[in-house]
Amino acid sequence: MEEGTWLEEENNEDCSGVDSENGSETHDAQSETSEYESEIDLLEFDRLQIDANIDFTKETSFSSRSGMAWFSIPSHASKTKFSNTATEKSGLTEFSKNITSVEDAFLCFISEEMLNKIMVYSNIEGNRNSASNGEWEPITLIELKAFIGLLLLGGLMGKSKKSIKSLWNRSPLESPIFPATMLRNRFETIISSIRFDNKTTREERKRTDKFAAFREIWTDFRENLKKCYNPGLHVTLDEQFLGFRGKCPFRQYIPSKPDKYGIKFWFCVDVNSYYMFDAFPYIGRQPNEQRQRFVGANVVLELMKPMYGSNRNVTIDNFFTSIPLAKELHSKELTLVGTLGKNKPEIPIELQSNKNRDVGSSIFGFSDNLTLVSYVPKKNKAVLLLSSMHHDNKVDTGTGKPNIVLDYNKTKGAVDTIDEMCH
């Protein structure tokens, strides 16, 4: 048991049920979000011979392949009708404000109700396994809490990839907490029986849901995340790749990641506190489901749903950002700031420009409640950003960067911070 984490070794069947149509693993190099996709190679557009003498300080209109019209001067009449002022105070809620201990904090997220479900499901599995091996000793709630505590402690001490046997060694180099809490045999019995659903009914649920083994408990966890904290004015959405080598129908292989095998999650994180407000795994197509379209937009709308009408802003990268999404969020009284992929049909050629553009130069386009900026950070490259929060062409005098770029840089890194904390 030297390789992998304890739960992965003992519960490899929990996420199984792979069929040949859906596959057990995704080689997902193309689905990773990348900052480079929003950069435009200006040399590609040199052949277009755009007039470099256009005066963008005067009212100029641009057209795109989609027929969408943009203007070089903002229209004050098109500004957002609502302001980016949150409708509720950020911070702890009534549900969580009276926390006085570590256990209280834990139970805010993993509630007694959730623990009771896990206990019942695990005892069902234990009884099933012990039918031929003797009488099953039921797991109690206190035992389950102690078991989870040892798992957390092992991870905190960097012991999750050590063998279980080594943690119960009577050595001054090992923590005495493990043998003092429970017998090793009992720990191994619990870890082999721990379940998050009723396995006797799982096969039926797996016909329509690849996440059936964890769906109920994860749904409860998501609800608790949202009940414990009100995010601030700015949130950010991004992917988070969590290492996992157990069997799972939506496990992915991404060689560029530190953990090459794992499960991709979509995170919604508060920019100021780094609080994870919501998250769910990317499971790909469900059984018998058609090929998914608009994955990025659907992820944003799902994660932002609890914040509809709250005047918040979401920062995202080019995997998610699109003109239709910005308009849809605006109808929900939410704004968006994000990098934009270079091949979107709504982007006018003038904003892509040519290789003669100066480093540090910016070109703005305005349409309804949207602002598009093309900024050149280095020779022959331009970055496109879309915003429904900004409605002017202001550029910072100190850095020469548009305010849209500066605000994007300030608010984009919350998920990356969580990634650093997890690793």
NUDOMI-358990 format. One record per residue (C-alpha): x, y, z; residue in three letters. Coordinates in Angstrom, 1 decimal, padded with zeros to 4 digits. Layout:
+--------+--------+--------+-----+
|     xx |     yy |     zz | res |
+--------+--------+--------+-----+
|      X |      Y |      Z | ALA |
...
+--------+--------+--------+-----+
//
This chain:
+--------+--------+--------+-----+
|     xx |     yy |     zz | res |
+--------+--------+--------+-----+
|  000.0 |  000.0 |  000.0 | MET |
|  002.9 |  002.3 | -000.7 | GLU |
|  001.3 |  003.9 | -003.8 | GLU |
| -001.7 |  006.2 | -004.0 | GLY |
| -003.9 |  007.4 | -001.2 | THR |
| -005.7 |  005.2 |  001.3 | TRP |
| -009.2 |  005.8 |  000.0 | LEU |
| -008.1 |  005.3 | -003.7 | GLU |
| -006.7 |  001.9 | -002.8 | GLU |
| -009.6 |  000.6 | -000.8 | GLU |
| -012.5 |  002.1 | -002.8 | ASN |
| -011.4 |  001.8 | -006.4 | ASN |
| -014.8 |  000.3 | -007.3 | GLU |
| -016.8 |  003.3 | -006.0 | ASP |
| -016.6 |  005.3 | -009.2 | CYS |
| -016.4 |  002.3 | -011.5 | SER |
| -019.0 |  001.2 | -014.0 | GLY |
| -017.2 |  002.2 | -017.1 | VAL |
| -018.7 |  001.3 | -020.4 | ASP |
| -016.9 |  001.1 | -023.7 | SER |
| -019.0 |  003.9 | -025.2 | GLU |
| -018.1 |  006.5 | -022.6 | ASN |
| -014.6 |  005.3 | -021.7 | GLY |
| -012.9 |  005.3 | -018.3 | SER |
| -010.4 |  008.0 | -018.9 | GLU |
| -010.1 |  011.2 | -020.9 | THR |
| -007.0 |  012.5 | -022.4 | HIS |
| -007.9 |  016.1 | -022.0 | ASP |
| -005.1 |  018.2 | -023.3 | ALA |
| -007.5 |  020.2 | -025.5 | GLN |
| -010.0 |  021.1 | -022.8 | SER |
| -007.6 |  022.8 | -020.5 | GLU |
| -008.0 |  026.6 | -020.4 | THR |
| -005.0 |  028.5 | -021.5 | SER |
| -004.1 |  032.1 | -021.3 | GLU |
| -002.3 |  031.8 | -024.7 | TYR |
| -005.6 |  031.1 | -026.6 | GLU |
| -006.6 |  034.7 | -026.0 | SER |
| -003.5 |  036.1 | -027.6 | GLU |
| -003.6 |  037.0 | -031.3 | ILE |
| -000.6 |  036.6 | -033.5 | ASP |
| -000.7 |  039.9 | -035.3 | LEU |
|  001.4 |  038.5 | -038.1 | LEU |
| -001.6 |  036.3 | -039.1 | GLU |
| -003.5 |  039.5 | -040.0 | PHE |
| -000.8 |  041.4 | -041.8 | ASP |
| -002.2 |  040.1 | -045.1 | ARG |
| -005.5 |  041.9 | -044.3 | LEU |
| -003.7 |  045.3 | -044.7 | GLN |
| -005.9 |  047.2 | -042.2 | ILE |
| -005.5 |  050.9 | -042.5 | ASP |
| -003.1 |  051.9 | -039.8 | ALA |
| -004.1 |  055.5 | -040.1 | ASN |
| -007.6 |  055.1 | -038.7 | ILE |
| -008.3 |  057.7 | -036.1 | ASP |
| -009.9 |  055.7 | -033.2 | PHE |
| -010.4 |  058.9 | -031.2 | THR |
| -013.3 |  059.8 | -033.5 | LYS |
| -016.6 |  057.9 | -033.8 | GLU |
| -015.7 |  054.9 | -035.9 | THR |
| -017.8 |  051.8 | -036.5 | SER |
| -016.5 |  048.3 | -036.9 | PHE |
| -018.2 |  045.3 | -038.2 | SER |
| -017.5 |  041.6 | -037.6 | SER |
| -018.1 |  038.4 | -039.4 | ARG |
| -021.2 |  037.8 | -037.3 | SER |
| -022.6 |  041.2 | -038.4 | GLY |
| -022.3 |  042.6 | -034.8 | MET |
| -021.5 |  046.3 | -034.9 | ALA |
| -018.9 |  048.0 | -032.5 | TRP |
| -018.1 |  051.6 | -032.0 | PHE |
| -014.9 |  053.3 | -031.0 | SER |
| -016.5 |  055.8 | -028.7 | ILE |
| -018.7 |  054.6 | -025.7 | PRO |
| -022.3 |  055.5 | -025.6 | SER |
| -023.4 |  056.7 | -022.2 | HIS |
| -026.9 |  055.6 | -023.0 | ALA |
| -025.7 |  052.0 | -023.2 | SER |
| -024.3 |  051.8 | -019.7 | LYS |
| -025.4 |  049.1 | -017.3 | THR |
| -028.7 |  050.0 | -015.7 | LYS |
| -027.6 |  048.5 | -012.4 | PHE |
| -024.4 |  049.2 | -010.4 | SER |
| -021.8 |  046.8 | -009.1 | ASN |
| -022.9 |  047.2 | -005.6 | THR |
| -023.7 |  043.9 | -003.9 | ALA |
| -027.2 |  043.5 | -002.6 | THR |
| -026.1 |  041.6 |  000.5 | GLU |
| -023.2 |  041.9 |  002.9 | LYS |
| -020.2 |  039.6 |  002.3 | SER |
| -018.9 |  037.3 |  005.1 | GLY |
| -020.4 |  034.7 |  007.4 | LEU |
| -024.1 |  034.0 |  007.4 | THR |
| -026.6 |  033.4 |  010.2 | GLU |
| -025.9 |  029.7 |  009.7 | PHE |
| -022.1 |  030.0 |  010.4 | SER |
| -021.6 |  033.1 |  012.5 | LYS |
| -021.7 |  031.4 |  015.8 | ASN |
| -018.8 |  029.0 |  015.1 | ILE |
| -016.6 |  028.6 |  018.3 | THR |
| -014.5 |  025.5 |  017.5 | SER |
| -012.8 |  023.5 |  014.8 | VAL |
| -015.6 |  020.9 |  015.0 | GLU |
| -018.3 |  023.5 |  014.6 | ASP |
| -016.5 |  024.7 |  011.4 | ALA |
| -016.2 |  021.2 |  010.1 | PHE |
| -019.9 |  020.4 |  010.8 | LEU |
| -020.9 |  023.6 |  008.9 | CYS |
| -019.7 |  021.9 |  005.7 | PHE |
| -020.0 |  018.2 |  006.5 | ILE |
| -023.2 |  018.2 |  008.6 | SER |
| -024.4 |  015.6 |  011.1 | GLU |
| -027.1 |  014.7 |  008.6 | GLU |
| -024.4 |  014.0 |  005.9 | MET |
| -022.4 |  012.0 |  008.4 | LEU |
| -025.4 |  009.9 |  009.4 | ASN |
| -026.1 |  009.1 |  005.7 | LYS |
| -022.4 |  008.0 |  005.3 | ILE |
| -022.7 |  005.9 |  008.4 | MET |
| -025.9 |  004.2 |  007.3 | VAL |
| -024.5 |  003.5 |  003.8 | TYR |
| -021.2 |  002.2 |  005.2 | SER |
| -023.0 | -000.1 |  007.6 | ASN |
| -025.1 | -001.5 |  004.7 | ILE |
| -021.9 | -002.2 |  002.9 | GLU |
| -020.2 | -003.7 |  006.0 | GLY |
| -023.2 | -006.0 |  006.6 | ASN |
| -023.1 | -007.1 |  002.9 | ARG |
| -019.4 | -007.9 |  003.0 | ASN |
| -019.6 | -009.7 |  006.4 | SER |
| -022.4 | -012.1 |  005.4 | ALA |
| -019.8 | -014.8 |  004.7 | SER |
| -017.1 | -013.6 |  007.2 | ASN |
| -019.0 | -013.3 |  010.4 | GLY |
| -021.0 | -010.7 |  012.3 | GLU |
| -020.5 | -007.0 |  011.4 | TRP |
| -019.7 | -004.5 |  014.1 | GLU |
| -021.7 | -001.4 |  013.1 | PRO |
| -019.8 |  001.9 |  012.7 | ILE |
| -020.9 |  004.5 |  015.2 | THR |
| -021.1 |  008.3 |  014.6 | LEU |
| -018.2 |  008.9 |  017.0 | ILE |
| -016.1 |  006.3 |  015.2 | GLU |
| -016.9 |  007.8 |  011.8 | LEU |
| -015.8 |  011.3 |  013.1 | LYS |
| -012.6 |  009.8 |  014.5 | ALA |
| -011.9 |  008.0 |  011.2 | PHE |
| -012.4 |  011.2 |  009.2 | ILE |
| -010.2 |  013.0 |  011.7 | GLY |
| -007.4 |  010.5 |  011.1 | LEU |
| -007.7 |  010.9 |  007.4 | LEU |
| -007.4 |  014.7 |  007.7 | LEU |
| -004.5 |  014.4 |  010.1 | LEU |
| -002.7 |  012.0 |  007.8 | GLY |
| -003.1 |  014.4 |  004.9 | GLY |
| -002.0 |  017.4 |  007.0 | LEU |
|  001.1 |  015.5 |  008.0 | MET |
|  001.9 |  014.5 |  004.5 | GLY |
|  001.3 |  010.8 |  005.3 | LYS |
| -001.5 |  010.0 |  002.8 | SER |
|  000.9 |  008.1 |  000.5 | LYS |
|  002.4 |  006.1 |  003.3 | LYS |
|  001.2 |  002.6 |  004.1 | SER |
| -001.5 |  002.4 |  006.8 | ILE |
|  000.6 | -000.1 |  008.8 | LYS |
|  003.5 |  002.4 |  009.1 | SER |
|  001.2 |  005.0 |  010.9 | LEU |
|  000.5 |  002.5 |  013.7 | TRP |
|  004.2 |  001.8 |  014.3 | ASN |
|  005.3 |  002.3 |  017.9 | ARG |
|  008.1 |  004.6 |  016.9 | SER |
|  009.0 |  008.1 |  018.2 | PRO |
|  009.0 |  009.2 |  014.5 | LEU |
|  005.3 |  008.4 |  014.2 | GLU |
|  002.4 |  010.3 |  015.7 | SER |
|  000.9 |  008.5 |  018.8 | PRO |
| -002.5 |  009.9 |  017.8 | ILE |
| -003.3 |  007.1 |  015.3 | PHE |
| -003.0 |  004.1 |  017.7 | PRO |
| -004.5 |  006.1 |  020.5 | ALA |
| -007.6 |  006.8 |  018.5 | THR |
| -008.5 |  003.3 |  017.2 | MET |
| -007.0 |  000.0 |  016.4 | LEU |
| -005.4 | -000.4 |  013.0 | ARG |
| -007.6 | -003.4 |  012.1 | ASN |
| -010.7 | -001.3 |  012.8 | ARG |
| -009.4 |  001.6 |  010.7 | PHE |
| -008.8 | -000.8 |  007.8 | GLU |
| -012.3 | -002.4 |  008.3 | THR |
| -013.9 |  001.1 |  008.1 | ILE |
| -011.9 |  002.2 |  005.1 | ILE |
| -012.9 | -000.9 |  003.2 | SER |
| -016.6 | -000.4 |  003.9 | SER |
| -016.9 |  003.4 |  003.7 | ILE |
| -019.6 |  004.4 |  001.2 | ARG |
| -021.4 |  007.6 |  000.2 | PHE |
| -024.5 |  006.0 | -001.3 | ASP |
| -026.5 |  002.8 | -001.1 | ASN |
| -024.4 |  000.5 | -003.3 | LYS |
| -027.3 | -002.0 | -003.7 | THR |
| -029.2 |  000.6 | -005.8 | THR |
| -026.2 |  002.2 | -007.5 | ARG |
| -026.3 |  000.2 | -010.7 | GLU |
| -029.8 |  001.6 | -011.5 | GLU |
| -028.7 |  005.2 | -010.8 | ARG |
| -025.5 |  004.8 | -012.9 | LYS |
| -027.6 |  004.3 | -016.0 | ARG |
| -028.3 |  008.0 | -016.1 | THR |
| -025.5 |  009.5 | -013.8 | ASP |
| -021.8 |  008.7 | -013.9 | LYS |
| -021.5 |  010.5 | -010.6 | PHE |
| -024.1 |  008.3 | -008.8 | ALA |
| -021.7 |  007.0 | -006.2 | ALA |
| -021.2 |  010.5 | -004.7 | PHE |
| -024.1 |  012.6 | -006.1 | ARG |
| -026.2 |  012.8 | -002.9 | GLU |
| -023.4 |  013.6 | -000.5 | ILE |
| -021.8 |  016.1 | -002.9 | TRP |
| -025.1 |  017.9 | -003.5 | THR |
| -025.5 |  018.3 |  000.3 | ASP |
| -021.9 |  019.6 |  000.5 | PHE |
| -022.6 |  022.2 | -002.2 | ARG |
| -025.7 |  023.4 | -000.4 | GLU |
| -023.7 |  023.8 |  002.8 | ASN |
| -021.0 |  025.8 |  001.0 | LEU |
| -023.5 |  028.3 | -000.1 | LYS |
| -025.3 |  028.5 |  003.3 | LYS |
| -022.0 |  029.3 |  005.2 | CYS |
| -020.7 |  032.4 |  003.4 | TYR |
| -021.9 |  035.3 |  001.3 | ASN |
| -019.2 |  036.1 | -001.4 | PRO |
| -018.1 |  039.7 | -002.1 | GLY |
| -018.6 |  041.8 | -005.1 | LEU |
| -016.1 |  039.8 | -007.3 | HIS |
| -016.0 |  036.1 | -007.8 | VAL |
| -013.9 |  034.1 | -010.3 | THR |
| -014.5 |  030.8 | -012.0 | LEU |
| -011.9 |  028.3 | -013.2 | ASP |
| -011.0 |  024.7 | -013.4 | GLU |
| -009.2 |  022.8 | -010.6 | GLN |
| -007.5 |  019.5 | -011.3 | PHE |
| -007.4 |  017.2 | -008.3 | LEU |
| -005.1 |  014.2 | -008.4 | GLY |
| -006.8 |  010.8 | -008.3 | PHE |
| -005.6 |  007.4 | -009.6 | ARG |
| -008.6 |  005.3 | -008.6 | GLY |
| -011.1 |  003.9 | -011.0 | LYS |
| -013.5 |  006.5 | -012.2 | CYS |
| -015.4 |  006.9 | -015.5 | PRO |
| -014.5 |  010.6 | -015.8 | PHE |
| -010.9 |  010.5 | -014.6 | ARG |
| -008.7 |  012.4 | -016.9 | GLN |
| -005.1 |  012.3 | -018.0 | TYR |
| -003.4 |  015.7 | -018.5 | ILE |
|  000.4 |  015.3 | -018.8 | PRO |
|  001.1 |  019.0 | -018.2 | SER |
| -000.4 |  018.9 | -014.7 | LYS |
|  001.6 |  018.1 | -011.5 | PRO |
| -000.9 |  015.3 | -010.9 | ASP |
| -001.2 |  013.7 | -014.3 | LYS |
| -004.2 |  011.7 | -013.4 | TYR |
| -007.2 |  013.2 | -011.7 | GLY |
| -010.7 |  014.7 | -011.8 | ILE |
| -011.4 |  018.1 | -013.1 | LYS |
| -013.6 |  020.4 | -011.0 | PHE |
| -015.2 |  023.7 | -011.8 | TRP |
| -014.7 |  026.2 | -008.9 | PHE |
| -016.5 |  029.4 | -008.0 | CYS |
| -014.3 |  031.3 | -005.6 | VAL |
| -014.7 |  034.6 | -003.7 | ASP |
| -011.8 |  036.9 | -004.9 | VAL |
| -011.2 |  038.6 | -001.5 | ASN |
| -011.4 |  035.7 |  000.9 | SER |
| -010.6 |  032.8 | -001.4 | TYR |
| -013.7 |  031.0 | -000.1 | TYR |
| -014.9 |  028.3 | -002.4 | MET |
| -018.6 |  029.2 | -002.8 | PHE |
| -019.5 |  026.3 | -005.1 | ASP |
| -017.9 |  023.5 | -007.1 | ALA |
| -018.8 |  020.4 | -009.1 | PHE |
| -016.9 |  017.9 | -011.2 | PRO |
| -016.6 |  017.7 | -014.9 | TYR |
| -018.1 |  014.3 | -015.8 | ILE |
| -018.4 |  014.7 | -019.5 | GLY |
| -021.4 |  013.2 | -021.3 | ARG |
| -023.8 |  011.3 | -019.2 | GLN |
| -024.8 |  007.8 | -020.5 | PRO |
| -026.9 |  008.0 | -023.7 | ASN |
| -026.4 |  011.8 | -023.7 | GLU |
| -025.7 |  013.8 | -026.9 | GLN |
| -022.4 |  015.6 | -027.4 | ARG |
| -022.2 |  018.6 | -025.1 | GLN |
| -022.3 |  022.1 | -026.5 | ARG |
| -021.4 |  025.4 | -024.9 | PHE |
| -019.8 |  023.7 | -021.9 | VAL |
| -018.0 |  026.8 | -020.7 | GLY |
| -021.1 |  029.0 | -020.7 | ALA |
| -023.3 |  026.3 | -019.1 | ASN |
| -020.7 |  025.9 | -016.3 | VAL |
| -020.8 |  029.7 | -015.6 | VAL |
| -024.5 |  029.9 | -015.6 | LEU |
| -024.8 |  026.9 | -013.2 | GLU |
| -022.3 |  028.2 | -010.7 | LEU |
| -023.6 |  031.8 | -010.8 | MET |
| -027.2 |  030.8 | -010.5 | LYS |
| -027.4 |  031.5 | -006.7 | PRO |
| -026.1 |  035.0 | -007.4 | MET |
| -028.6 |  036.0 | -010.0 | TYR |
| -029.8 |  039.6 | -009.4 | GLY |
| -027.0 |  040.3 | -006.9 | SER |
| -025.0 |  042.8 | -009.1 | ASN |
| -021.8 |  040.8 | -008.7 | ARG |
| -019.0 |  040.5 | -011.3 | ASN |
| -017.5 |  037.2 | -012.4 | VAL |
| -013.9 |  037.0 | -013.8 | THR |
| -013.3 |  034.1 | -016.3 | ILE |
| -010.8 |  033.1 | -019.0 | ASP |
| -011.2 |  032.5 | -022.7 | ASN |
| -012.5 |  028.9 | -022.2 | PHE |
| -015.7 |  030.4 | -020.7 | PHE |
| -016.0 |  033.9 | -022.2 | THR |
| -018.4 |  034.7 | -025.1 | SER |
| -020.6 |  037.5 | -026.2 | ILE |
| -023.9 |  035.5 | -025.7 | PRO |
| -022.8 |  034.6 | -022.2 | LEU |
| -022.1 |  038.2 | -021.3 | ALA |
| -025.5 |  039.2 | -022.6 | LYS |
| -027.2 |  036.4 | -020.7 | GLU |
| -025.5 |  037.3 | -017.4 | LEU |
| -026.4 |  040.9 | -017.9 | HIS |
| -030.1 |  039.9 | -018.1 | SER |
| -029.5 |  038.3 | -014.7 | LYS |
| -028.0 |  041.5 | -013.3 | GLU |
| -024.5 |  040.1 | -013.3 | LEU |
| -021.4 |  041.5 | -015.1 | THR |
| -018.5 |  039.7 | -016.7 | LEU |
| -014.8 |  040.4 | -017.3 | VAL |
| -012.8 |  037.9 | -019.2 | GLY |
| -010.2 |  037.1 | -021.9 | THR |
| -011.8 |  036.3 | -025.3 | LEU |
| -010.7 |  033.7 | -027.8 | GLY |
| -009.3 |  035.1 | -031.0 | LYS |
| -011.6 |  033.2 | -033.3 | ASN |
| -014.9 |  034.5 | -032.0 | LYS |
| -017.0 |  035.7 | -035.0 | PRO |
| -018.1 |  038.9 | -033.1 | GLU |
| -014.6 |  040.3 | -033.1 | ILE |
| -014.0 |  042.9 | -035.7 | PRO |
| -010.8 |  042.8 | -037.8 | ILE |
| -009.9 |  046.3 | -036.7 | GLU |
| -009.4 |  045.2 | -033.2 | LEU |
| -007.2 |  042.3 | -034.3 | GLN |
| -005.2 |  044.9 | -036.3 | SER |
| -001.8 |  044.1 | -037.9 | ASN |
|  001.9 |  043.7 | -036.9 | LYS |
|  002.5 |  047.5 | -037.0 | ASN |
|  000.6 |  048.2 | -033.8 | ARG |
|  002.8 |  049.7 | -031.1 | ASP |
|  003.6 |  047.7 | -027.9 | VAL |
|  001.3 |  049.0 | -025.1 | GLY |
| -001.4 |  050.3 | -027.5 | SER |
| -005.1 |  049.7 | -027.0 | SER |
| -008.1 |  049.7 | -029.3 | ILE |
| -011.6 |  049.8 | -027.7 | PHE |
| -014.9 |  048.7 | -029.2 | GLY |
| -018.3 |  049.4 | -027.6 | PHE |
| -021.6 |  047.7 | -028.4 | SER |
| -024.7 |  048.0 | -026.2 | ASP |
| -023.6 |  047.1 | -022.6 | ASN |
| -020.3 |  045.5 | -023.7 | LEU |
| -016.8 |  046.7 | -024.0 | THR |
| -014.1 |  045.0 | -026.0 | LEU |
| -010.4 |  046.0 | -025.8 | VAL |
| -007.5 |  044.8 | -027.8 | SER |
| -004.2 |  045.4 | -025.9 | TYR |
| -000.7 |  044.8 | -027.2 | VAL |
|  001.6 |  043.6 | -024.4 | PRO |
|  004.5 |  042.7 | -026.6 | LYS |
|  005.5 |  042.8 | -030.2 | LYS |
|  003.2 |  040.9 | -032.6 | ASN |
|  000.8 |  039.8 | -029.9 | LYS |
| -002.5 |  041.2 | -028.7 | ALA |
| -004.8 |  040.2 | -025.9 | VAL |
| -008.6 |  040.6 | -026.2 | LEU |
| -010.7 |  041.2 | -023.2 | LEU |
| -014.5 |  041.5 | -022.9 | LEU |
| -016.3 |  043.4 | -020.1 | SER |
| -019.9 |  044.2 | -019.3 | SER |
| -018.7 |  046.0 | -016.1 | MET |
| -016.6 |  048.7 | -017.9 | HIS |
| -018.1 |  051.3 | -020.2 | HIS |
| -015.2 |  053.6 | -021.0 | ASP |
| -011.8 |  053.6 | -022.7 | ASN |
| -009.8 |  054.6 | -019.6 | LYS |
| -006.1 |  053.6 | -019.5 | VAL |
| -003.9 |  053.6 | -016.4 | ASP |
| -001.4 |  056.4 | -016.8 | THR |
|  001.3 |  054.6 | -014.8 | GLY |
|  001.3 |  051.2 | -016.6 | THR |
| -000.3 |  052.2 | -019.9 | GLY |
| -002.7 |  049.3 | -019.5 | LYS |
| -006.5 |  049.6 | -019.9 | PRO |
| -008.5 |  049.5 | -016.7 | ASN |
| -010.2 |  046.3 | -017.9 | ILE |
| -006.8 |  044.5 | -018.1 | VAL |
| -005.8 |  045.8 | -014.6 | LEU |
| -009.2 |  044.7 | -013.1 | ASP |
| -008.9 |  041.3 | -014.8 | TYR |
| -005.4 |  040.8 | -013.3 | ASN |
| -006.6 |  041.7 | -009.9 | LYS |
| -009.5 |  039.3 | -009.8 | THR |
| -008.4 |  036.3 | -011.9 | LYS |
| -006.2 |  034.4 | -009.4 | GLY |
| -008.4 |  033.2 | -006.6 | ALA |
| -008.8 |  029.6 | -008.0 | VAL |
| -005.0 |  029.5 | -008.6 | ASP |
| -004.5 |  030.4 | -004.9 | THR |
| -006.7 |  027.5 | -003.8 | ILE |
| -004.7 |  025.2 | -006.2 | ASP |
| -001.5 |  026.3 | -004.4 | GLU |
| -003.1 |  025.6 | -001.0 | MET |
| -004.2 |  022.2 | -002.1 | CYS |
| -000.7 |  021.2 | -003.3 | HIS |
+--------+--------+--------+-----+
//
